[in-house]
């Protein structure tokens, strides 16, 4: 594929990305009331992220771990940096729809272990499974090959 077209495709896909919400009993896709126990997805990209929560709600977020989306300020110079929650943002394709999933600190280790054991090219070309383990007040993510 032409690299210019590939870059344009990436820009378009990312501009229409929506977030998957993780609940204790499953996933909720944007603008859909249905809760899914598992998702069959393919990986587009993943990168570090961080969120500062205030009163259990996101107050400030960085999707690259470098700059805030709120005020474009560099995270390294922020006085609240030590109170941010480290995360990983996974860009996925679900039924050819680009979606983003922010992995909480509690599930990051499982994701990193999964990708370290799986060929990254396979993840980008094949479908893999994400499921939710109900932990009471939160859902823990589980990753497996299909």
SVG drawing of the C-alpha trace seen along z (x, -y; Angstrom):
<svg xmlns="http://www.w3.org/2000/svg" viewBox="-29 -25 38 44">
<polyline fill="none" stroke="black" stroke-width="0.4" points="0.0,0.0 1.2,-3.5 2.6,-5.1 0.8,-8.4 -2.5,-6.5 -1.7,-4.4 -1.0,-7.6 -4.2,-9.2 -6.2,-6.1 -4.6,-6.2 -5.6,-9.8 -9.2,-9.2 -9.6,-6.1 -8.2,-7.9 -10.4,-10.9 -13.6,-8.7 -12.4,-6.6 -14.7,-6.2 -14.1,-4.7 -15.2,-1.4 -16.4,-1.5 -15.4,1.3 -18.0,2.3 -17.8,5.1 -20.1,7.2 -18.7,6.5 -18.1,3.9 -20.3,1.0 -19.7,-0.3 -20.3,-4.0 -24.0,-4.8 -25.1,-1.2 -26.9,-0.1 -26.0,3.6 -23.3,5.0 -20.9,7.5 -19.1,10.1 -16.4,10.6 -15.1,8.6 -13.4,10.1 -11.0,7.3 -7.9,6.7 -5.1,4.3 -4.3,1.2 -2.0,-0.5 -1.2,-0.8 0.6,-3.5 1.0,-4.9 -1.6,-7.1 -2.3,-8.7 -5.3,-10.2 -5.7,-12.4 -8.9,-11.6 -10.7,-14.1 -13.8,-12.9 -13.6,-9.6 -14.0,-11.5 -11.3,-12.2 -10.0,-15.7 -7.0,-15.6 -5.8,-13.1 -2.9,-12.4 -3.1,-9.8 0.6,-9.8 1.9,-10.2 3.6,-13.4 1.0,-16.2 -2.3,-16.9 -5.4,-16.9 -7.0,-19.5 -4.5,-22.3 -1.7,-21.0 0.7,-21.3 3.6,-18.8 3.0,-16.2 6.7,-16.3 6.1,-19.9 2.8,-19.3 2.7,-19.4 -0.1,-16.7 2.0,-14.3 2.7,-12.0 -1.1,-11.6 -1.9,-10.5 -2.9,-7.0 -0.7,-5.2 -2.7,-3.5 -2.4,-2.0 -4.6,-3.2 -5.3,-0.4 -6.7,-1.4 -8.8,1.5 -11.0,2.5 -14.3,4.1 -16.4,5.1 -14.4,2.7 -15.2,-0.2 -12.2,-1.9 -12.5,-2.1 -10.2,-3.0 -9.9,-1.2 -8.1,-2.7 -6.7,0.1 -6.6,-0.7 -3.6,0.0 -5.1,3.2 -5.2,4.8 -2.0,3.3 0.1,6.2 -2.1,8.7 -2.0,6.8 1.7,6.4 2.2,10.1 -0.2,11.0 1.6,8.9 5.0,10.1 4.0,13.7 2.1,13.0 3.6,12.0 2.7,8.3 2.2,8.8 -0.3,11.6 -2.3,9.2 -2.5,6.6 -3.6,9.1 -5.7,11.6 -8.6,11.3 -8.0,11.7 -10.4,11.8 -10.9,9.4 -13.1,10.4 -14.1,8.9 -13.7,10.7 -16.2,9.2 -14.3,8.0 -17.3,6.5 -17.0,2.7 -14.7,2.9 -13.9,5.2 -10.5,6.8 -9.6,7.4 -8.4,10.7 -6.7,11.1 -6.4,14.3 -5.9,15.4 -8.9,16.6"/>
</svg>
